Amino acid sequence: MSSEKQERLLKRRPEIIVGTPGRLWELMSGGNQHLVELHSLSFFVLDEADRMIENGHFRELQSIIDMLPATENSTEQSPQTSKSCKTIPNLQRKKRQTFVFSATIALSDNFRKKLKRSSSTSKSAFVDGLSSIETLSQRAGMRADAAIIDLTNASIMTNNLEESFIECKEEDKEAYLYYILSIYGQGRTIVFCTSIAALRRISSLLRILGIHVWTLHAQMQQRARLKAIDRFRGNEHAVLVATDVAARGLDIHGVRTVVHYQLPHSAEVYIHRSGRTARASADGCCIAMISPSDKTKFVSLCKSMSKESLRQFPLDDTYMPEVIKRMSLARQIDKILRKSSQEKAKKSWFQRNAESVDLAVEDSDSEDETVEGHKLKKNTSIQLKGLQQELNDLLRRPLQPRTFSHRFLAGAGISPLVQKQLEQLSKRKTSDKDYSKERRTGLMVIGQDCIEPLQALRTSGHEVCVNLDKARETRRVAENLKRKRREEKKRTREQLRKEKKRAKEGTD
């Protein structure tokens, strides 16, 4: 919303105002008459209040709180607040109720610590030696006898949320993500990354593979963010790849699955991420993708949430050869497109900066180099078209398990599900030309009905024990085994050296 429209709406003196601390303080410090009349304020609501206890966050919010008229028996009263209260007659001042909402404020400080990647002790300190609630009470100007209503349960997460994990290699994460989205691609899905670089990479690969993907991260303009969210809302089976900027305050109906492509830095962020699904009375599931380097961090996360076991997401390895083949082609296409884009951006940057300082740009390449460059571009273009054609041929076919055979499509071996899917496929493929132009809204998977991840998890997922002591013991055993092998190799080398020495002395 533009600044002019905001100011125009405020002139109507609305009774309820919802805004970000930065913009609200900007209008208040600018002297907006309606916003500075805080003596008539009846309700003051803070959402995501746990961010207030983090040092350096939302200084504007603290400035707004300091301007509020002090309540009786408040825990803290600044000189600015007391000075402003003297100018307001007690008869004109309304009683104000302050409401503070947070999903994690009542949790221990361990949830805000960074998750351990090793067994070393974290150096993160508690916030000024005070508990989170005491700190918040002081900063929000709440009364000392404020009522605290804690609705969190022992499991921390809502009972409607099913948590699970997939254990895989780091280089296989992209393939398993495509597996989840293609085989269990029903309902809206949010994929969380910790870095923008990873977000851009996987969103590019998924687009090449024909999946509807939108992105959301901190480097996007506000208009682009809102546009991405609106498009995500408008598609029932869309995928949103986002950083932790979407972990809070994003309430989208119908989000069925949350995928932690990269583990968050703290258990608190994990809770907020997972809270994008299974909201209100709805159900949902979240899937954490765990690489070997994430194992200790994942076990530390489970320990901080008092989870001794977690469900392992069911995987059918017979589909993986086809998935890996498609992902390999997508990676090659993405590499060529990315290289071409970088070269164009570099050339454009050089020309733009040369023009800004009035420098003439000359082509320094010789004729032979120019011819060689054209040949290279032509060969790259041919290679790109060939890869795209091969991938399109694969995407036209349904995703099939390795054991599926095209030779015999009749008889007792065909299940009703496969027979129905083949009939649907034959109706869809009236002609190759029409089928290639068809806008894909999802994949057909031969031999398996396309269901939500939540259904697959409830029917086939099994509990796996997660034990930090066991992980440490496993790591200790592995280290001891490596040390014994090194010592054995050293003894063998020493023995060979002695034998050679004795043999040499015998010949002399």
C-alpha positions in Angstrom: 0.0 0.0 0.0 1.4 3.4 -0.9 2.2 6.1 1.7 -0.3 8.4 0.2 -3.1 5.9 0.6 -2.1 5.1 4.2 -2.2 8.8 5.1 -5.6 9.2 3.3 -7.1 6.2 5.3 -5.7 7.5 8.6 -7.6 10.8 8.0 -10.8 8.8 8.4 -9.6 8.0 12.0 -10.1 4.2 11.9 -10.6 2.5 15.3 -8.3 -0.4 14.5 -4.8 0.0 12.9 -2.6 -2.9 11.9 1.0 -2.1 10.9 4.7 -2.8 11.1 6.7 -1.1 13.8 8.9 0.8 11.3 6.1 2.3 9.2 3.9 3.1 12.3 6.8 4.9 14.0 7.5 6.8 10.8 4.0 8.1 10.7 3.9 8.9 14.5 7.2 10.8 14.4 5.9 12.7 11.4 3.1 14.1 13.6 0.0 12.2 12.4 -2.7 13.5 14.7 -4.7 10.3 14.9 -1.7 8.1 15.8 -0.3 10.3 18.6 -3.6 10.4 20.5 -2.5 7.5 22.6 -4.4 8.5 25.7 -7.6 7.2 24.1 -6.1 3.8 23.2 -8.1 0.9 24.5 -6.2 -2.1 23.3 -2.5 -2.5 22.4 -1.7 -5.8 20.7 1.8 -7.2 20.0 2.1 -10.3 17.8 5.4 -12.3 17.4 6.4 -10.6 20.6 9.4 -13.0 21.2 11.3 -10.9 18.6 11.3 -8.0 21.1 13.7 -9.7 23.5 16.3 -10.0 20.8 18.8 -7.2 21.1 18.9 -4.8 18.2 15.4 -5.7 16.8 12.6 -3.3 16.3 14.0 -0.1 17.9 10.9 1.7 16.5 8.6 -0.6 18.5 10.4 0.3 21.7 10.0 4.0 20.8 6.2 3.4 20.3 6.0 1.6 23.7 7.8 4.5 25.4 5.2 6.9 24.1 2.3 5.0 25.6 0.7 6.4 28.8 2.0 4.5 31.8 -0.3 2.1 33.5 -0.6 1.7 37.3 2.0 -0.6 38.8 3.8 -0.9 35.5 7.2 -2.7 35.6 9.0 0.1 33.9 8.3 3.7 33.2 10.6 5.9 31.2 11.1 9.6 31.8 9.6 10.3 28.4 6.5 8.4 29.2 6.0 10.0 32.6 6.5 13.5 31.1 3.8 12.8 28.5 1.4 11.5 31.1 1.4 14.8 33.0 -0.2 16.6 30.1 -3.2 14.3 29.9 -5.9 14.7 32.4 -6.8 11.5 34.2 -10.5 11.9 33.2 -9.6 11.7 29.5 -7.3 8.7 29.8 -8.9 5.3 29.0 -7.9 2.1 30.7 -5.7 0.2 28.3 -5.4 -3.5 27.9 -2.1 -4.9 26.5 -2.2 -8.3 24.7 1.0 -10.1 23.8 1.0 -13.1 21.5 3.9 -15.5 20.8 4.3 -19.2 19.9 7.7 -19.6 21.6 8.0 -16.9 24.3 7.2 -19.4 27.1 9.8 -21.9 26.0 13.3 -22.1 27.6 16.2 -20.0 26.2 17.7 -23.2 24.8 15.2 -23.0 21.9 16.7 -19.6 20.8 20.3 -21.0 20.9 22.0 -22.1 17.7 21.7 -25.9 17.2 25.0 -27.7 17.8 26.8 -29.1 14.8 29.1 -31.0 17.2 29.3 -32.0 20.8 31.0 -28.7 21.8 29.1 -26.4 24.1 27.3 -23.4 22.6 28.6 -20.0 23.6 25.3 -18.3 23.2 24.3 -16.4 26.4 21.0 -15.9 28.0 19.3 -12.6 27.4 20.7 -10.3 30.1 20.3 -13.0 32.7 16.5 -12.7 32.7 13.8 -15.0 31.5 12.1 -14.2 28.3 8.8 -13.4 29.9 10.4 -11.0 32.5 12.3 -9.3 29.7 9.2 -8.9 27.6 7.2 -7.5 30.6 9.8 -4.8 31.2 10.1 -3.8 27.5 6.4 -3.8 26.8 5.6 -1.7 29.9 3.2 -4.4 31.3 2.0 -4.4 34.9 3.8 -6.6 37.4 0.6 -8.7 38.0 -0.1 -9.3 34.3 -1.9 -12.6 33.6 0.1 -15.2 31.6 -1.9 -17.8 29.7 0.3 -20.6 28.4 -1.5 -22.8 25.9 1.6 -24.8 24.8 1.5 -28.5 25.5 4.3 -30.9 26.4 5.0 -31.8 22.8 5.3 -28.1 21.9 3.9 -28.8 18.4 0.2 -29.0 17.7 -1.3 -32.5 17.7 -2.5 -32.1 14.1 1.0 -31.9 12.8 2.9 -35.0 11.8 6.7 -34.6 11.8 9.1 -36.8 9.8 12.5 -36.9 8.2 14.4 -38.2 5.2 18.0 -39.3 5.6 20.0 -38.8 2.4 23.3 -37.5 1.0 23.7 -33.7 0.5 24.0 -34.1 -3.3 20.8 -36.2 -3.4 18.6 -33.7 -1.6 17.4 -32.1 -4.9 16.4 -35.5 -6.3 14.4 -36.5 -3.1 12.7 -33.1 -3.1 11.6 -33.7 -6.7 10.5 -37.2 -5.6 8.3 -35.7 -2.8 6.7 -33.0 -5.1 6.1 -35.4 -8.0 4.8 -38.5 -6.2 3.1 -36.8 -3.3 2.4 -33.4 -4.9 -1.1 -32.9 -3.6 -1.9 -29.7 -1.7 0.2 -26.5 -1.2 3.8 -27.1 -0.1 6.4 -24.7 1.4 10.1 -25.6 1.0 12.4 -23.7 3.5 16.0 -23.0 2.9 18.5 -21.1 5.1 20.4 -19.5 2.2 19.2 -17.5 -0.9 21.7 -19.3 -3.1 20.2 -22.7 -2.3 16.7 -21.2 -2.8 17.6 -19.9 -6.3 19.2 -23.2 -7.3 16.4 -25.6 -6.3 13.6 -23.2 -7.6 15.4 -23.1 -11.0 15.7 -26.9 -11.2 12.1 -27.4 -10.2 10.9 -24.9 -12.9 13.0 -26.8 -15.5 11.3 -30.0 -14.3 7.8 -28.4 -14.9 6.7 -27.8 -11.3 4.9 -24.6 -10.5 7.3 -22.8 -8.1 7.3 -19.3 -6.6 10.0 -17.9 -4.4 10.1 -15.6 -1.3 13.2 -14.1 0.3 14.5 -11.0 1.9 16.1 -9.5 -1.2 12.8 -9.3 -3.0 10.9 -6.0 -3.2 7.6 -5.9 -1.2 5.5 -5.8 -4.3 7.2 -8.9 -5.7 6.7 -10.7 -2.3 3.0 -10.0 -2.3 2.7 -11.1 -5.9 4.4 -14.4 -5.2 2.1 -15.0 -2.1 -1.0 -14.2 -4.2 0.0 -16.6 -6.9 0.8 -19.3 -4.3 -2.6 -18.8 -2.8 -4.3 -19.0 -6.2 -2.9 -22.5 -7.0 -4.1 -25.5 -5.0 -1.0 -27.6 -5.7 1.6 -24.8 -5.9 5.1 -24.9 -4.3 6.7 -21.9 -2.5 10.4 -22.0 -1.9 11.3 -19.5 0.8 13.9 -18.5 3.4 13.0 -17.9 7.0 11.4 -14.6 6.1 8.3 -16.7 5.5 8.6 -18.6 8.8 6.6 -16.0 10.7 3.3 -14.2 10.1 2.4 -16.1 6.9 -1.1 -17.5 7.2 -2.1 -19.2 4.0 -5.1 -21.6 3.9 -4.5 -25.1 2.6 -0.7 -25.5 3.2 -0.5 -29.2 3.6 3.3 -29.8 3.7 6.4 -28.0 5.0 9.8 -29.3 3.8 12.9 -28.3 5.7 15.3 -28.6 2.8 18.0 -27.1 5.0 17.7 -27.3 8.8 17.2 -24.0 10.6 19.7 -22.5 13.0 17.6 -22.9 16.1 14.7 -25.0 17.4 12.6 -21.8 17.7 12.8 -21.2 13.9 11.9 -24.9 13.3 8.7 -24.4 15.3 7.8 -21.3 13.4 8.5 -22.9 10.1 6.5 -26.0 10.9 3.7 -23.8 12.1 2.9 -22.7 8.5 0.9 -25.9 8.2 -1.6 -27.6 10.5 -3.1 -24.2 11.5 -6.3 -23.9 13.5 -8.2 -27.2 13.2 -6.5 -28.4 10.0 -3.9 -31.1 9.8 -0.5 -31.2 8.0 2.9 -32.6 8.0 6.6 -31.4 7.9 9.6 -33.3 6.4 13.2 -32.6 7.4 15.8 -33.5 4.9 18.9 -34.7 6.8 22.4 -35.1 5.3 25.3 -36.8 7.1 26.6 -33.3 8.1 23.2 -32.4 9.6 22.9 -35.6 11.7 24.3 -34.2 14.9 22.4 -30.9 14.4 19.2 -32.9 13.8 19.7 -35.0 16.9 20.3 -31.8 18.9 17.0 -30.4 17.6 15.1 -33.5 18.6 16.7 -33.4 22.1 15.8 -29.8 22.6 12.2 -30.7 21.8 12.3 -33.8 24.1 11.7 -36.1 21.1 13.1 -39.6 21.6 11.8 -40.9 18.2 10.5 -39.4 14.9 8.8 -40.9 11.9 10.9 -41.7 8.8 9.1 -40.6 5.7 8.3 -43.6 3.4 10.4 -43.8 0.2 10.0 -46.1 -2.8 13.5 -46.6 -4.2 12.1 -48.1 -7.4 11.2 -44.6 -8.7 14.6 -43.1 -7.9 16.5 -44.1 -11.1 13.9 -42.2 -13.2 13.9 -39.3 -10.8 17.8 -39.1 -10.8 17.8 -39.3 -14.6 15.4 -36.3 -14.9 17.3 -34.3 -12.2 20.6 -35.0 -14.0 19.3 -33.5 -17.2 17.8 -30.5 -15.3 21.2 -29.8 -13.7 22.9 -29.8 -17.0 20.3 -27.5 -18.5 20.5 -25.2 -15.5 24.3 -25.1 -15.7 24.2 -23.9 -19.3 21.5 -21.4 -18.7 23.2 -20.0 -15.6 26.6 -19.6 -17.4 24.9 -17.8 -20.3 23.0 -15.5 -17.9 26.3 -14.7 -16.0 28.1 -13.9 -19.3 25.3 -11.6 -20.4 25.1 -9.9 -17.0 28.9 -9.3 -17.0 28.8 -7.8 -20.5 25.8 -5.6 -19.6 27.5 -4.4 -16.4 30.7 -3.5 -18.3 28.8 -1.6 -21.0 26.7 0.2 -18.5 29.6 1.4 -16.4 31.6 2.4 -19.5 28.7 4.5 -20.7 28.4 6.2 -17.3 32.0 7.5 -17.6 31.8 8.2 -21.3 34.2 5.5 -22.4 34.0 3.9 -25.9 33.7 0.1 -25.7 35.7 -1.6 -28.4 35.6 -5.2 -29.4 39.2 -6.4 -28.7 38.6 -9.9 -29.9 40.4 -10.9 -33.1 38.6 -12.4 -36.1 39.7 -15.9 -35.2 38.5 -15.5 -31.6 35.2 -14.1 -32.8 34.7 -17.1 -35.1 35.6 -19.5 -32.3 33.2 -17.7 -30.0 30.3 -18.1 -32.5 31.1 -21.8 -32.9 31.1 -22.3 -29.2 27.8 -20.5 -28.8 26.3 -22.6 -31.6 27.5 -25.9 -30.1 26.2 -24.8 -26.7 22.8 -24.0 -28.2 22.6 -27.4 -30.0 23.6 -29.1 -26.7 21.0 -27.2 -24.8 18.2 -28.0 -27.3 19.2 -31.7 -27.2 19.0 -31.8 -23.4 15.7 -29.9 -23.3 14.2 -32.3 -25.9 15.4 -35.4 -24.0 14.0 -34.0 -20.7 10.7 -33.0 -22.4 10.4 -36.6 -23.7 10.8 -37.9 -20.1 8.3 -35.4 -18.7 5.7 -36.4 -21.2 5.7 -39.9 -19.7 4.3 -40.6 -16.3 6.9 -41.3 -13.6 7.4 -45.1 -13.5 9.0 -47.5 -11.1 12.1 -49.4 -12.3 10.2 -52.7 -12.2 7.4 -51.5 -14.5 7.3 -53.3 -17.9 5.6 -52.0 -21.1 5.7 -55.4 -22.7 2.6 -56.9 -21.1 -0.2 -54.5 -20.3 -3.0 -57.1 -19.8 -3.7 -60.1 -17.7 -3.8 -60.8 -13.9 -0.6 -58.8 -13.3 -2.2 -55.4 -13.9 -3.9 -53.9 -10.8 -7.1 -51.8 -11.2 -5.1 -48.6 -10.2 -2.5 -49.2 -13.1 -5.3 -50.0 -15.5 -7.2 -46.8 -14.7 -4.0 -44.7 -14.9 -3.2 -46.2 -18.3 -6.7 -45.4 -19.6 -6.4 -41.8 -18.3 -3.0 -41.5 -20.0 -4.3 -42.7 -23.4 -7.2 -40.2 -23.2 -4.7 -37.3 -22.4 -2.3 -38.2 -25.2 -4.7 -37.6 -28.1 -1.6 -36.4 -30.0 2.0 -35.7 -29.1 1.6 -32.1 -30.3 -1.4 -31.3 -28.1 0.1 -33.2 -25.2 3.4 -31.2 -25.3 1.5 -27.9 -25.2 -0.8 -29.0 -22.4 -0.3 -27.0 -19.2 0.9 -29.5 -16.6 -0.9 -29.2 -13.3 0.7 -32.4 -11.8 2.4 -35.7 -12.6 0.8 -39.0 -13.1 2.7 -41.8 -11.3 2.2 -45.3 -12.8 1.6 -47.9 -10.1 0.9 -45.4 -7.3 -2.0 -43.1 -6.6 -1.0 -39.4 -6.1 -1.7 -38.7 -2.5 -0.6 -36.1 0.1 2.6 -36.7 2.1 0.5 -36.7 5.2 -1.5 -39.8 4.0 1.7 -41.6 3.0 3.2 -40.9 6.4 0.2 -42.1 8.3 0.0 -45.3 6.3 3.6 -46.3 5.8 5.8 -44.1 8.1 7.6 -45.9 10.9 9.1 -44.5 14.1 12.9 -44.2 14.3 14.7 -43.8 17.6 16.7 -40.5 17.8 19.3 -40.6 20.5 22.1 -38.1 21.0 24.2 -40.5 23.2 23.8 -43.2 20.5 24.9 -40.8 17.8 28.0 -39.8 19.9 28.7 -43.5 20.5 28.5 -44.3 16.8 30.8 -41.4 16.0 33.2 -42.5 18.7 33.2 -46.1 17.4 33.8 -44.8 13.8 36.7 -42.6 15.0 38.3 -45.5 16.9 37.9 -47.8 13.8 39.7 -45.2 11.7 42.5 -44.8 14.2 43.0 -48.6 14.4 43.2 -48.8 10.6 45.8 -46.0 10.5 47.8 -47.7 13.2 47.5 -51.0 11.4 48.7 -49.4 8.1 51.6 -47.8 10.0 52.7 -51.1 11.5 52.5 -52.8 8.1 54.6 -50.1 6.5 57.1 -50.4 9.4 57.2 -54.2 9.1 57.8 -54.0 5.3 60.6 -51.4 5.9 62.3 -53.8 8.4 62.0 -56.8 6.1 63.6 -54.8 3.2 66.4 -53.7 5.5 67.1 -57.3 6.7 67.0 -58.5 3.1 69.5 -55.9 2.1 71.8 -56.7 4.9 71.6 -60.5 4.0 72.7 -59.8 0.4 75.7 -57.7 1.6 
